């Protein structure tokens, strides 16, 4: 699985996209609430919608449910409230939403992925409609992006909706976590060896003996050394591994597969 994105990256992406959109939105006329025939004016409500899109992007990774709830609310407002719709120039703000499916799909907090994908697909259909259907969009007398009548806008609706759906699916697949690569036995052995790489060969020998539950006296007898020497080795091993007792050492060895194979088989049987 991929690493989680830094918490600051989605907000930064949202702000960067807003900075790209802002100069093209005829923002100097934002104090006006446009009527249906003023299709090149970005009104204050449309600006607020774009700020909302930035918030959606910012929280998509860490609060995907909130992000989709806010996105749905914003699109519904644009559908039913004419002044909140983008102008023929500001409609490029919808392009910023292309990153939302990838961020949500990548989020570790996304537990109901099929449902969230369905919501993002529905949002893309709404965007396609806002761009083309006369009752839902902003351009020309009829409110279409091309100024065509109802019959002339149906083909454009199908095309824009298909494009929006395709972008959503591709974005979702880009962000979707990949399965972790399989790890070979050799790689696992190397990983386990790295855990005790700071131990000397003699300390590794002592580590295995302690991990099998042998006492200091038993280790001293089998290794032909004094108990004081064994205690010194054990203290050094515990310090290097950041452990505080022999029982922790045994648990550490078992949990990481560091016991000799023969000993593990004997114990398990």
DOROKOL-612158 format. One record per residue (C-alpha): x, y, z. Coordinates in nm, 2 decimals. Last residue first. Layout:
% residues N
<drendo><xx>X</xx><yy>Y</yy><zz>Z</zz></drendo>
...
% end
This chain:
% residues 269
<drendo><xx>0.51</xx><yy>-2.95</yy><zz>1.85</zz></drendo>
<drendo><xx>0.53</xx><yy>-2.57</yy><zz>1.84</zz></drendo>
<drendo><xx>0.84</xx><yy>-2.57</yy><zz>2.07</zz></drendo>
<drendo><xx>1.03</xx><yy>-2.82</yy><zz>1.87</zz></drendo>
<drendo><xx>0.94</xx><yy>-2.64</yy><zz>1.54</zz></drendo>
<drendo><xx>1.05</xx><yy>-2.31</yy><zz>1.69</zz></drendo>
<drendo><xx>1.38</xx><yy>-2.46</yy><zz>1.82</zz></drendo>
<drendo><xx>1.46</xx><yy>-2.61</yy><zz>1.48</zz></drendo>
<drendo><xx>1.39</xx><yy>-2.28</yy><zz>1.31</zz></drendo>
<drendo><xx>1.62</xx><yy>-2.09</yy><zz>1.54</zz></drendo>
<drendo><xx>1.43</xx><yy>-1.80</yy><zz>1.71</zz></drendo>
<drendo><xx>1.42</xx><yy>-1.47</yy><zz>1.53</zz></drendo>
<drendo><xx>1.06</xx><yy>-1.49</yy><zz>1.39</zz></drendo>
<drendo><xx>0.98</xx><yy>-1.13</yy><zz>1.48</zz></drendo>
<drendo><xx>0.71</xx><yy>-1.19</yy><zz>1.73</zz></drendo>
<drendo><xx>0.90</xx><yy>-1.48</yy><zz>1.89</zz></drendo>
<drendo><xx>1.23</xx><yy>-1.29</yy><zz>1.93</zz></drendo>
<drendo><xx>1.06</xx><yy>-0.98</yy><zz>2.07</zz></drendo>
<drendo><xx>0.85</xx><yy>-1.19</yy><zz>2.31</zz></drendo>
<drendo><xx>1.17</xx><yy>-1.37</yy><zz>2.44</zz></drendo>
<drendo><xx>1.35</xx><yy>-1.03</yy><zz>2.47</zz></drendo>
<drendo><xx>1.06</xx><yy>-0.88</yy><zz>2.66</zz></drendo>
<drendo><xx>1.07</xx><yy>-1.18</yy><zz>2.90</zz></drendo>
<drendo><xx>1.44</xx><yy>-1.13</yy><zz>2.95</zz></drendo>
<drendo><xx>1.38</xx><yy>-0.77</yy><zz>3.06</zz></drendo>
<drendo><xx>1.40</xx><yy>-0.41</yy><zz>2.96</zz></drendo>
<drendo><xx>1.44</xx><yy>-0.40</yy><zz>2.59</zz></drendo>
<drendo><xx>1.59</xx><yy>-0.13</yy><zz>2.37</zz></drendo>
<drendo><xx>1.76</xx><yy>-0.37</yy><zz>2.14</zz></drendo>
<drendo><xx>2.11</xx><yy>-0.25</yy><zz>2.22</zz></drendo>
<drendo><xx>2.05</xx><yy>-0.22</yy><zz>2.59</zz></drendo>
<drendo><xx>1.89</xx><yy>-0.57</yy><zz>2.62</zz></drendo>
<drendo><xx>2.18</xx><yy>-0.72</yy><zz>2.43</zz></drendo>
<drendo><xx>2.44</xx><yy>-0.55</yy><zz>2.65</zz></drendo>
<drendo><xx>2.27</xx><yy>-0.67</yy><zz>2.97</zz></drendo>
<drendo><xx>2.25</xx><yy>-1.02</yy><zz>2.83</zz></drendo>
<drendo><xx>2.62</xx><yy>-1.02</yy><zz>2.74</zz></drendo>
<drendo><xx>2.72</xx><yy>-0.90</yy><zz>3.09</zz></drendo>
<drendo><xx>2.49</xx><yy>-1.15</yy><zz>3.25</zz></drendo>
<drendo><xx>2.65</xx><yy>-1.43</yy><zz>3.05</zz></drendo>
<drendo><xx>3.00</xx><yy>-1.31</yy><zz>3.15</zz></drendo>
<drendo><xx>2.90</xx><yy>-1.32</yy><zz>3.51</zz></drendo>
<drendo><xx>2.76</xx><yy>-1.67</yy><zz>3.46</zz></drendo>
<drendo><xx>3.10</xx><yy>-1.79</yy><zz>3.36</zz></drendo>
<drendo><xx>3.18</xx><yy>-1.93</yy><zz>3.02</zz></drendo>
<drendo><xx>3.18</xx><yy>-2.29</yy><zz>2.88</zz></drendo>
<drendo><xx>2.89</xx><yy>-2.21</yy><zz>2.63</zz></drendo>
<drendo><xx>2.66</xx><yy>-2.50</yy><zz>2.74</zz></drendo>
<drendo><xx>2.74</xx><yy>-2.44</yy><zz>3.11</zz></drendo>
<drendo><xx>2.71</xx><yy>-2.06</yy><zz>3.10</zz></drendo>
<drendo><xx>2.39</xx><yy>-2.08</yy><zz>2.91</zz></drendo>
<drendo><xx>2.24</xx><yy>-2.32</yy><zz>3.16</zz></drendo>
<drendo><xx>2.35</xx><yy>-2.10</yy><zz>3.45</zz></drendo>
<drendo><xx>2.21</xx><yy>-1.79</yy><zz>3.29</zz></drendo>
<drendo><xx>1.87</xx><yy>-1.96</yy><zz>3.24</zz></drendo>
<drendo><xx>1.75</xx><yy>-2.09</yy><zz>2.91</zz></drendo>
<drendo><xx>1.41</xx><yy>-1.97</yy><zz>2.77</zz></drendo>
<drendo><xx>1.47</xx><yy>-2.02</yy><zz>2.40</zz></drendo>
<drendo><xx>1.51</xx><yy>-1.64</yy><zz>2.36</zz></drendo>
<drendo><xx>1.80</xx><yy>-1.65</yy><zz>2.61</zz></drendo>
<drendo><xx>1.99</xx><yy>-1.90</yy><zz>2.39</zz></drendo>
<drendo><xx>1.91</xx><yy>-1.72</yy><zz>2.07</zz></drendo>
<drendo><xx>2.03</xx><yy>-1.38</yy><zz>2.22</zz></drendo>
<drendo><xx>2.35</xx><yy>-1.55</yy><zz>2.36</zz></drendo>
<drendo><xx>2.44</xx><yy>-1.66</yy><zz>2.01</zz></drendo>
<drendo><xx>2.36</xx><yy>-1.32</yy><zz>1.87</zz></drendo>
<drendo><xx>2.58</xx><yy>-1.17</yy><zz>2.14</zz></drendo>
<drendo><xx>2.87</xx><yy>-1.38</yy><zz>2.03</zz></drendo>
<drendo><xx>2.82</xx><yy>-1.27</yy><zz>1.67</zz></drendo>
<drendo><xx>2.81</xx><yy>-0.91</yy><zz>1.78</zz></drendo>
<drendo><xx>2.47</xx><yy>-0.74</yy><zz>1.80</zz></drendo>
<drendo><xx>2.39</xx><yy>-0.43</yy><zz>1.61</zz></drendo>
<drendo><xx>2.24</xx><yy>-0.63</yy><zz>1.32</zz></drendo>
<drendo><xx>1.97</xx><yy>-0.76</yy><zz>1.55</zz></drendo>
<drendo><xx>1.66</xx><yy>-0.62</yy><zz>1.37</zz></drendo>
<drendo><xx>1.84</xx><yy>-0.62</yy><zz>1.04</zz></drendo>
<drendo><xx>1.86</xx><yy>-1.00</yy><zz>1.05</zz></drendo>
<drendo><xx>1.48</xx><yy>-1.01</yy><zz>1.05</zz></drendo>
<drendo><xx>1.46</xx><yy>-0.79</yy><zz>0.74</zz></drendo>
<drendo><xx>1.72</xx><yy>-1.00</yy><zz>0.57</zz></drendo>
<drendo><xx>1.53</xx><yy>-1.32</yy><zz>0.65</zz></drendo>
<drendo><xx>1.21</xx><yy>-1.17</yy><zz>0.52</zz></drendo>
<drendo><xx>1.39</xx><yy>-1.07</yy><zz>0.20</zz></drendo>
<drendo><xx>1.52</xx><yy>-1.43</yy><zz>0.15</zz></drendo>
<drendo><xx>1.18</xx><yy>-1.57</yy><zz>0.22</zz></drendo>
<drendo><xx>1.04</xx><yy>-1.35</yy><zz>-0.06</zz></drendo>
<drendo><xx>0.81</xx><yy>-1.06</yy><zz>-0.01</zz></drendo>
<drendo><xx>0.51</xx><yy>-1.01</yy><zz>-0.23</zz></drendo>
<drendo><xx>0.44</xx><yy>-0.66</yy><zz>-0.33</zz></drendo>
<drendo><xx>0.18</xx><yy>-0.47</yy><zz>-0.13</zz></drendo>
<drendo><xx>-0.14</xx><yy>-0.43</yy><zz>-0.32</zz></drendo>
<drendo><xx>-0.18</xx><yy>-0.09</yy><zz>-0.48</zz></drendo>
<drendo><xx>-0.38</xx><yy>0.19</yy><zz>-0.32</zz></drendo>
<drendo><xx>-0.62</xx><yy>0.37</yy><zz>-0.56</zz></drendo>
<drendo><xx>-0.51</xx><yy>0.72</yy><zz>-0.64</zz></drendo>
<drendo><xx>-0.45</xx><yy>0.67</yy><zz>-1.01</zz></drendo>
<drendo><xx>-0.75</xx><yy>0.45</yy><zz>-1.04</zz></drendo>
<drendo><xx>-0.98</xx><yy>0.72</yy><zz>-0.90</zz></drendo>
<drendo><xx>-0.84</xx><yy>0.98</yy><zz>-1.13</zz></drendo>
<drendo><xx>-0.89</xx><yy>0.75</yy><zz>-1.43</zz></drendo>
<drendo><xx>-1.25</xx><yy>0.68</yy><zz>-1.32</zz></drendo>
<drendo><xx>-1.33</xx><yy>1.05</yy><zz>-1.26</zz></drendo>
<drendo><xx>-1.17</xx><yy>1.16</yy><zz>-1.59</zz></drendo>
<drendo><xx>-1.38</xx><yy>0.91</yy><zz>-1.78</zz></drendo>
<drendo><xx>-1.70</xx><yy>1.02</yy><zz>-1.61</zz></drendo>
<drendo><xx>-1.63</xx><yy>1.38</yy><zz>-1.69</zz></drendo>
<drendo><xx>-1.55</xx><yy>1.30</yy><zz>-2.05</zz></drendo>
<drendo><xx>-1.87</xx><yy>1.09</yy><zz>-2.09</zz></drendo>
<drendo><xx>-2.07</xx><yy>1.37</yy><zz>-1.93</zz></drendo>
<drendo><xx>-1.92</xx><yy>1.63</yy><zz>-2.17</zz></drendo>
<drendo><xx>-2.00</xx><yy>1.42</yy><zz>-2.47</zz></drendo>
<drendo><xx>-2.35</xx><yy>1.32</yy><zz>-2.37</zz></drendo>
<drendo><xx>-2.44</xx><yy>1.68</yy><zz>-2.28</zz></drendo>
<drendo><xx>-2.29</xx><yy>1.81</yy><zz>-2.61</zz></drendo>
<drendo><xx>-2.51</xx><yy>1.58</yy><zz>-2.80</zz></drendo>
<drendo><xx>-2.81</xx><yy>1.70</yy><zz>-2.60</zz></drendo>
<drendo><xx>-2.73</xx><yy>2.07</yy><zz>-2.65</zz></drendo>
<drendo><xx>-2.88</xx><yy>2.12</yy><zz>-2.99</zz></drendo>
<drendo><xx>-3.22</xx><yy>1.99</yy><zz>-2.89</zz></drendo>
<drendo><xx>-3.24</xx><yy>2.23</yy><zz>-2.60</zz></drendo>
<drendo><xx>-3.12</xx><yy>2.54</yy><zz>-2.79</zz></drendo>
<drendo><xx>-2.76</xx><yy>2.62</yy><zz>-2.85</zz></drendo>
<drendo><xx>-2.57</xx><yy>2.90</yy><zz>-2.67</zz></drendo>
<drendo><xx>-2.26</xx><yy>2.68</yy><zz>-2.66</zz></drendo>
<drendo><xx>-2.21</xx><yy>2.66</yy><zz>-2.29</zz></drendo>
<drendo><xx>-2.58</xx><yy>2.65</yy><zz>-2.24</zz></drendo>
<drendo><xx>-2.78</xx><yy>2.89</yy><zz>-2.03</zz></drendo>
<drendo><xx>-3.06</xx><yy>2.93</yy><zz>-2.28</zz></drendo>
<drendo><xx>-2.97</xx><yy>3.29</yy><zz>-2.36</zz></drendo>
<drendo><xx>-2.61</xx><yy>3.21</yy><zz>-2.38</zz></drendo>
<drendo><xx>-2.39</xx><yy>3.02</yy><zz>-2.13</zz></drendo>
<drendo><xx>-2.47</xx><yy>2.94</yy><zz>-1.77</zz></drendo>
<drendo><xx>-2.58</xx><yy>2.58</yy><zz>-1.71</zz></drendo>
<drendo><xx>-2.85</xx><yy>2.37</yy><zz>-1.55</zz></drendo>
<drendo><xx>-3.18</xx><yy>2.43</yy><zz>-1.73</zz></drendo>
<drendo><xx>-3.00</xx><yy>2.47</yy><zz>-2.06</zz></drendo>
<drendo><xx>-2.81</xx><yy>2.15</yy><zz>-2.02</zz></drendo>
<drendo><xx>-2.44</xx><yy>2.18</yy><zz>-2.12</zz></drendo>
<drendo><xx>-2.18</xx><yy>2.26</yy><zz>-1.86</zz></drendo>
<drendo><xx>-2.40</xx><yy>2.21</yy><zz>-1.55</zz></drendo>
<drendo><xx>-2.50</xx><yy>1.87</yy><zz>-1.70</zz></drendo>
<drendo><xx>-2.15</xx><yy>1.75</yy><zz>-1.73</zz></drendo>
<drendo><xx>-2.08</xx><yy>1.87</yy><zz>-1.38</zz></drendo>
<drendo><xx>-2.38</xx><yy>1.68</yy><zz>-1.25</zz></drendo>
<drendo><xx>-2.26</xx><yy>1.36</yy><zz>-1.42</zz></drendo>
<drendo><xx>-1.92</xx><yy>1.41</yy><zz>-1.26</zz></drendo>
<drendo><xx>-2.09</xx><yy>1.44</yy><zz>-0.92</zz></drendo>
<drendo><xx>-2.27</xx><yy>1.11</yy><zz>-0.98</zz></drendo>
<drendo><xx>-1.94</xx><yy>0.95</yy><zz>-1.05</zz></drendo>
<drendo><xx>-1.79</xx><yy>1.09</yy><zz>-0.73</zz></drendo>
<drendo><xx>-2.09</xx><yy>0.95</yy><zz>-0.54</zz></drendo>
<drendo><xx>-2.05</xx><yy>0.61</yy><zz>-0.70</zz></drendo>
<drendo><xx>-1.68</xx><yy>0.61</yy><zz>-0.61</zz></drendo>
<drendo><xx>-1.77</xx><yy>0.69</yy><zz>-0.25</zz></drendo>
<drendo><xx>-2.02</xx><yy>0.40</yy><zz>-0.24</zz></drendo>
<drendo><xx>-1.77</xx><yy>0.16</yy><zz>-0.39</zz></drendo>
<drendo><xx>-1.49</xx><yy>0.28</yy><zz>-0.15</zz></drendo>
<drendo><xx>-1.68</xx><yy>0.23</yy><zz>0.17</zz></drendo>
<drendo><xx>-1.38</xx><yy>0.24</yy><zz>0.41</zz></drendo>
<drendo><xx>-1.20</xx><yy>0.56</yy><zz>0.29</zz></drendo>
<drendo><xx>-1.00</xx><yy>0.67</yy><zz>0.60</zz></drendo>
<drendo><xx>-0.68</xx><yy>0.54</yy><zz>0.44</zz></drendo>
<drendo><xx>-0.72</xx><yy>0.80</yy><zz>0.17</zz></drendo>
<drendo><xx>-0.59</xx><yy>0.72</yy><zz>-0.18</zz></drendo>
<drendo><xx>-0.94</xx><yy>0.68</yy><zz>-0.33</zz></drendo>
<drendo><xx>-1.04</xx><yy>1.02</yy><zz>-0.18</zz></drendo>
<drendo><xx>-0.73</xx><yy>1.20</yy><zz>-0.32</zz></drendo>
<drendo><xx>-0.76</xx><yy>1.04</yy><zz>-0.66</zz></drendo>
<drendo><xx>-1.13</xx><yy>1.12</yy><zz>-0.68</zz></drendo>
<drendo><xx>-1.07</xx><yy>1.48</yy><zz>-0.58</zz></drendo>
<drendo><xx>-0.79</xx><yy>1.56</yy><zz>-0.83</zz></drendo>
<drendo><xx>-1.03</xx><yy>1.61</yy><zz>-1.13</zz></drendo>
<drendo><xx>-1.23</xx><yy>1.86</yy><zz>-0.92</zz></drendo>
<drendo><xx>-0.98</xx><yy>2.14</yy><zz>-1.02</zz></drendo>
<drendo><xx>-1.11</xx><yy>2.10</yy><zz>-1.38</zz></drendo>
<drendo><xx>-1.45</xx><yy>2.23</yy><zz>-1.26</zz></drendo>
<drendo><xx>-1.30</xx><yy>2.57</yy><zz>-1.20</zz></drendo>
<drendo><xx>-1.26</xx><yy>2.59</yy><zz>-1.58</zz></drendo>
<drendo><xx>-1.62</xx><yy>2.71</yy><zz>-1.58</zz></drendo>
<drendo><xx>-1.49</xx><yy>3.06</yy><zz>-1.49</zz></drendo>
<drendo><xx>-1.48</xx><yy>3.17</yy><zz>-1.85</zz></drendo>
<drendo><xx>-1.83</xx><yy>3.08</yy><zz>-1.97</zz></drendo>
<drendo><xx>-1.95</xx><yy>3.19</yy><zz>-1.62</zz></drendo>
<drendo><xx>-1.98</xx><yy>2.96</yy><zz>-1.33</zz></drendo>
<drendo><xx>-2.31</xx><yy>2.90</yy><zz>-1.15</zz></drendo>
<drendo><xx>-2.39</xx><yy>3.04</yy><zz>-0.81</zz></drendo>
<drendo><xx>-2.61</xx><yy>3.31</yy><zz>-0.95</zz></drendo>
<drendo><xx>-2.85</xx><yy>3.05</yy><zz>-1.10</zz></drendo>
<drendo><xx>-2.94</xx><yy>2.87</yy><zz>-0.78</zz></drendo>
<drendo><xx>-3.08</xx><yy>2.52</yy><zz>-0.84</zz></drendo>
<drendo><xx>-2.80</xx><yy>2.34</yy><zz>-1.02</zz></drendo>
<drendo><xx>-2.52</xx><yy>2.55</yy><zz>-0.86</zz></drendo>
<drendo><xx>-2.66</xx><yy>2.48</yy><zz>-0.52</zz></drendo>
<drendo><xx>-2.68</xx><yy>2.11</yy><zz>-0.59</zz></drendo>
<drendo><xx>-2.31</xx><yy>2.12</yy><zz>-0.70</zz></drendo>
<drendo><xx>-2.21</xx><yy>2.28</yy><zz>-0.38</zz></drendo>
<drendo><xx>-2.40</xx><yy>2.04</yy><zz>-0.16</zz></drendo>
<drendo><xx>-2.26</xx><yy>1.74</yy><zz>-0.33</zz></drendo>
<drendo><xx>-1.91</xx><yy>1.87</yy><zz>-0.30</zz></drendo>
<drendo><xx>-1.96</xx><yy>1.94</yy><zz>0.07</zz></drendo>
<drendo><xx>-2.09</xx><yy>1.59</yy><zz>0.14</zz></drendo>
<drendo><xx>-1.81</xx><yy>1.44</yy><zz>-0.07</zz></drendo>
<drendo><xx>-1.54</xx><yy>1.63</yy><zz>0.12</zz></drendo>
<drendo><xx>-1.70</xx><yy>1.55</yy><zz>0.46</zz></drendo>
<drendo><xx>-1.69</xx><yy>1.18</yy><zz>0.38</zz></drendo>
<drendo><xx>-1.33</xx><yy>1.20</yy><zz>0.25</zz></drendo>
<drendo><xx>-1.20</xx><yy>1.36</yy><zz>0.58</zz></drendo>
<drendo><xx>-0.82</xx><yy>1.31</yy><zz>0.58</zz></drendo>
<drendo><xx>-0.76</xx><yy>1.27</yy><zz>0.21</zz></drendo>
<drendo><xx>-1.04</xx><yy>1.49</yy><zz>0.06</zz></drendo>
<drendo><xx>-1.00</xx><yy>1.77</yy><zz>0.32</zz></drendo>
<drendo><xx>-0.81</xx><yy>2.02</yy><zz>0.11</zz></drendo>
<drendo><xx>-0.97</xx><yy>1.92</yy><zz>-0.22</zz></drendo>
<drendo><xx>-1.32</xx><yy>1.99</yy><zz>-0.08</zz></drendo>
<drendo><xx>-1.20</xx><yy>2.31</yy><zz>0.08</zz></drendo>
<drendo><xx>-1.07</xx><yy>2.43</yy><zz>-0.26</zz></drendo>
<drendo><xx>-1.41</xx><yy>2.34</yy><zz>-0.41</zz></drendo>
<drendo><xx>-1.57</xx><yy>2.56</yy><zz>-0.15</zz></drendo>
<drendo><xx>-1.36</xx><yy>2.85</yy><zz>-0.25</zz></drendo>
<drendo><xx>-1.48</xx><yy>2.78</yy><zz>-0.61</zz></drendo>
<drendo><xx>-1.84</xx><yy>2.79</yy><zz>-0.49</zz></drendo>
<drendo><xx>-1.78</xx><yy>3.12</yy><zz>-0.30</zz></drendo>
<drendo><xx>-1.65</xx><yy>3.27</yy><zz>-0.63</zz></drendo>
<drendo><xx>-1.97</xx><yy>3.15</yy><zz>-0.80</zz></drendo>
<drendo><xx>-2.17</xx><yy>3.33</yy><zz>-0.53</zz></drendo>
<drendo><xx>-1.97</xx><yy>3.65</yy><zz>-0.57</zz></drendo>
<drendo><xx>-2.05</xx><yy>3.66</yy><zz>-0.94</zz></drendo>
<drendo><xx>-1.81</xx><yy>3.57</yy><zz>-1.23</zz></drendo>
<drendo><xx>-1.94</xx><yy>3.76</yy><zz>-1.53</zz></drendo>
<drendo><xx>-1.91</xx><yy>3.62</yy><zz>-1.88</zz></drendo>
<drendo><xx>-2.27</xx><yy>3.48</yy><zz>-1.90</zz></drendo>
<drendo><xx>-2.46</xx><yy>3.80</yy><zz>-1.84</zz></drendo>
<drendo><xx>-2.78</xx><yy>3.69</yy><zz>-2.01</zz></drendo>
<drendo><xx>-2.91</xx><yy>3.49</yy><zz>-1.72</zz></drendo>
<drendo><xx>-2.85</xx><yy>3.78</yy><zz>-1.47</zz></drendo>
<drendo><xx>-2.51</xx><yy>3.82</yy><zz>-1.30</zz></drendo>
<drendo><xx>-2.47</xx><yy>3.91</yy><zz>-0.93</zz></drendo>
<drendo><xx>-2.20</xx><yy>4.18</yy><zz>-0.96</zz></drendo>
<drendo><xx>-1.92</xx><yy>4.22</yy><zz>-0.70</zz></drendo>
<drendo><xx>-1.72</xx><yy>3.96</yy><zz>-0.89</zz></drendo>
<drendo><xx>-1.65</xx><yy>4.20</yy><zz>-1.18</zz></drendo>
<drendo><xx>-1.28</xx><yy>4.23</yy><zz>-1.11</zz></drendo>
<drendo><xx>-1.27</xx><yy>3.85</yy><zz>-1.08</zz></drendo>
<drendo><xx>-1.30</xx><yy>3.80</yy><zz>-1.46</zz></drendo>
<drendo><xx>-1.25</xx><yy>3.43</yy><zz>-1.38</zz></drendo>
<drendo><xx>-0.92</xx><yy>3.38</yy><zz>-1.57</zz></drendo>
<drendo><xx>-0.69</xx><yy>3.53</yy><zz>-1.31</zz></drendo>
<drendo><xx>-0.85</xx><yy>3.31</yy><zz>-1.03</zz></drendo>
<drendo><xx>-0.82</xx><yy>2.97</yy><zz>-1.19</zz></drendo>
<drendo><xx>-0.44</xx><yy>2.93</yy><zz>-1.15</zz></drendo>
<drendo><xx>-0.44</xx><yy>3.06</yy><zz>-0.79</zz></drendo>
<drendo><xx>-0.74</xx><yy>2.83</yy><zz>-0.71</zz></drendo>
<drendo><xx>-0.54</xx><yy>2.53</yy><zz>-0.85</zz></drendo>
<drendo><xx>-0.24</xx><yy>2.62</yy><zz>-0.63</zz></drendo>
<drendo><xx>-0.47</xx><yy>2.66</yy><zz>-0.32</zz></drendo>
<drendo><xx>-0.63</xx><yy>2.32</yy><zz>-0.37</zz></drendo>
<drendo><xx>-0.29</xx><yy>2.15</yy><zz>-0.43</zz></drendo>
<drendo><xx>-0.15</xx><yy>2.31</yy><zz>-0.11</zz></drendo>
<drendo><xx>-0.46</xx><yy>2.20</yy><zz>0.09</zz></drendo>
<drendo><xx>-0.40</xx><yy>1.84</yy><zz>-0.05</zz></drendo>
<drendo><xx>-0.03</xx><yy>1.85</yy><zz>0.05</zz></drendo>
<drendo><xx>-0.04</xx><yy>1.97</yy><zz>0.41</zz></drendo>
<drendo><xx>-0.16</xx><yy>1.64</yy><zz>0.56</zz></drendo>
<drendo><xx>0.13</xx><yy>1.45</yy><zz>0.40</zz></drendo>
<drendo><xx>0.00</xx><yy>1.18</yy><zz>0.17</zz></drendo>
<drendo><xx>-0.04</xx><yy>0.84</yy><zz>0.31</zz></drendo>
<drendo><xx>0.22</xx><yy>0.59</yy><zz>0.19</zz></drendo>
<drendo><xx>0.12</xx><yy>0.35</yy><zz>-0.08</zz></drendo>
<drendo><xx>0.00</xx><yy>0.00</yy><zz>0.00</zz></drendo>
% end
